[in-house]
Amino acid sequence: MLLEIIRYFIFGMNKRSSYHEQTINSILTRFSCRDFADTPLTDEQVKALTDAALASPSAMNRQPWRIIIITDKALIDEMDAEGMNILRTAEDKSGYERVMARGGRIFYGAPCMMMVASDGSDYAAMDCGILSQNVCLAAHSMGLGSVICGMARIPLSGVRGDEFKKRMQFPDGYDFGIAILLGAVKTGKEPHELDMGKVTII
């Protein structure tokens, strides 16, 4: 029995330390990818990312979301084109100009989108945000790129919004919560620098 305890503290603690280092490394090195390769995700990758989403904590464990995995590239591209058209015809052109400076696609060529529909209940926005970070960190640990994409709301706000929601099988009473774009990285970048000026220690 004593030997088992010693083995736990020697090997178990080292293992936990390794997990700790891997987790912190994923948090510190993950970046927002805005240039994806068109390589489709495998079924195993989609399953792992889905599990990461479903493992997310939520207020009182209400899980106020419906997770919709979109691997239909034609649908992603169609929503991208609609979103760009909405931005192009808007009175304020700043959003359109910003996207054009980044390549002219609001979904950056991603082969997969995780659309998170929200029931709009209290804390649902926060819960959907927690889910998105779970998925992004899981993707990074798997060698995939990710970016949390609030602009996925844009094509849902136009005249084709209801059509897109129907095609994505949004449940009744649910609306856009957040979206995560996922795929192999075509062009990477450095993560943002840590700004300790945002921190107060008391």
C-alpha positions in Angstrom: 0.0 0.0 0.0 2.8 2.4 0.9 4.5 1.6 -2.4 1.4 2.5 -4.3 1.2 5.9 -2.5 4.8 6.6 -3.3 4.3 5.7 -6.9 1.3 8.0 -7.1 3.2 11.0 -5.8 6.3 10.3 -8.0 4.6 9.4 -11.2 1.1 10.8 -10.7 2.3 14.3 -9.8 4.7 14.4 -12.7 1.9 13.4 -15.0 -0.3 16.2 -13.6 2.6 18.6 -14.0 2.8 17.6 -17.7 -0.9 18.1 -18.2 -0.6 21.5 -16.5 2.2 22.6 -18.8 0.3 21.4 -21.9 -2.8 23.2 -20.9 -1.0 26.5 -20.1 1.0 26.2 -23.4 -2.3 25.8 -25.4 -3.8 28.9 -23.7 -0.7 31.0 -24.3 0.1 30.0 -27.9 -3.4 29.8 -29.4 -4.1 32.5 -31.9 -7.1 33.6 -34.0 -6.7 32.1 -37.5 -7.9 34.2 -40.4 -6.5 32.1 -43.2 -7.6 28.5 -43.4 -6.6 25.7 -45.7 -9.5 24.0 -47.4 -8.7 20.6 -46.0 -11.9 19.0 -44.6 -11.8 18.0 -40.9 -11.9 14.2 -40.2 -14.8 12.6 -38.4 -12.5 12.0 -35.5 -11.5 15.7 -35.3 -15.2 16.8 -35.5 -16.1 14.3 -32.7 -13.3 15.6 -30.5 -14.3 19.2 -31.0 -17.9 18.4 -30.4 -17.0 16.6 -27.1 -15.0 19.7 -26.0 -18.1 21.8 -26.7 -20.4 19.5 -24.8 -18.0 19.4 -21.8 -18.3 23.2 -21.3 -19.6 24.5 -18.0 -22.7 26.6 -17.9 -24.7 28.5 -15.3 -26.6 26.0 -13.3 -25.7 23.4 -16.0 -28.6 24.7 -18.1 -26.6 24.2 -21.3 -28.6 26.9 -23.2 -27.2 26.0 -26.6 -27.7 23.9 -29.6 -24.5 23.0 -31.4 -24.7 22.9 -35.2 -21.6 21.5 -37.0 -21.4 22.8 -40.6 -19.0 20.9 -42.9 -21.0 21.7 -46.0 -18.5 24.1 -47.6 -21.1 25.3 -50.2 -23.4 26.5 -47.4 -20.5 28.2 -45.6 -19.4 30.0 -48.8 -23.0 31.0 -49.5 -23.4 32.6 -46.1 -20.0 34.2 -46.6 -21.1 35.8 -49.8 -24.4 37.0 -48.3 -22.6 38.5 -45.3 -20.2 40.3 -47.6 -23.0 41.7 -49.6 -24.7 43.0 -46.5 -21.5 44.7 -45.4 -20.9 46.1 -48.9 -24.3 47.7 -49.1 -24.3 49.0 -45.5 -24.2 52.8 -44.9 -21.1 52.3 -42.7 -18.5 50.8 -44.9 -15.9 50.3 -42.1 -16.8 46.7 -41.6 -16.6 45.9 -45.3 -13.3 47.6 -45.6 -11.8 45.8 -42.7 -12.8 42.4 -44.1 -11.5 43.3 -47.5 -8.2 44.2 -46.0 -8.1 40.7 -44.5 -8.8 38.9 -47.8 -12.4 39.6 -48.5 -14.1 36.7 -46.7 -15.8 36.8 -43.4 -15.2 33.1 -42.8 -11.6 33.1 -44.0 -12.0 30.0 -46.1 -12.7 27.7 -43.1 -13.9 24.2 -44.0 -15.9 23.9 -40.8 -18.1 26.1 -38.7 -19.5 25.3 -35.3 -22.6 27.4 -35.1 -23.9 27.8 -31.5 -27.6 28.6 -31.3 -28.7 30.2 -28.0 -32.0 30.0 -26.2 -31.5 33.6 -25.0 -31.9 32.8 -21.3 -30.1 34.6 -18.5 -26.3 34.0 -18.7 -26.7 32.3 -22.2 -24.3 34.7 -23.8 -21.6 34.1 -21.2 -22.2 30.3 -21.5 -21.8 30.4 -25.2 -18.6 32.3 -24.8 -17.2 29.7 -22.4 -18.1 27.0 -24.9 -16.3 28.8 -27.7 -13.1 29.0 -25.7 -13.3 25.3 -24.9 -13.5 24.5 -28.6 -10.7 26.9 -29.6 -8.3 25.5 -27.0 -9.2 21.9 -28.0 -8.6 22.8 -31.7 -5.2 24.3 -30.9 -4.2 21.3 -28.9 -5.1 19.2 -32.0 -2.9 21.3 -34.3 -5.9 23.1 -35.8 -6.7 26.7 -36.3 -9.7 28.5 -34.9 -11.3 31.9 -34.6 -14.4 33.0 -32.7 -16.6 34.6 -35.3 -19.3 37.1 -34.2 -19.6 38.1 -37.9 -21.5 34.8 -38.5 -24.5 36.8 -37.2 -24.4 39.0 -40.3 -25.9 36.7 -42.9 -28.5 35.7 -40.4 -29.6 39.3 -40.0 -30.4 39.8 -43.7 -33.4 38.9 -45.9 -32.1 35.3 -46.2 -31.6 34.9 -42.4 -34.6 32.7 -41.9 -33.6 30.5 -44.8 -30.1 30.0 -43.5 -31.5 29.2 -40.0 -33.9 26.6 -41.5 -31.1 25.0 -43.5 -28.9 24.8 -40.3 -31.9 23.4 -38.4 -32.1 26.1 -35.7 -34.6 25.0 -33.1 -37.6 27.1 -32.6 -36.9 29.9 -30.1 -33.2 29.8 -30.6 -31.1 32.6 -32.1 -27.5 33.2 -32.9 -25.2 32.7 -29.9 -21.7 32.5 -31.3 -19.8 30.7 -34.1 -16.3 29.2 -34.2 -14.5 28.7 -37.5 -12.2 25.6 -37.6 -9.7 24.0 -39.9 -6.1 23.5 -40.8 -4.0 26.7 -40.6 -2.9 28.1 -44.0 -1.2 31.2 -42.6 -0.4 31.5 -38.9 0.6 34.4 -36.7 1.8 35.1 -33.2 -0.7 35.2 -30.3 -1.4 38.7 -28.9 1.0 39.9 -26.2 -0.1 39.8 -22.6 -1.0 43.2 -21.2 -0.4 43.2 -17.5 -1.8 46.7 -17.4 -5.2 45.0 -17.5 -4.5 43.3 -14.2 -5.0 44.5 -10.6 -3.7 42.3 -7.7 -5.1 43.2 -4.3 
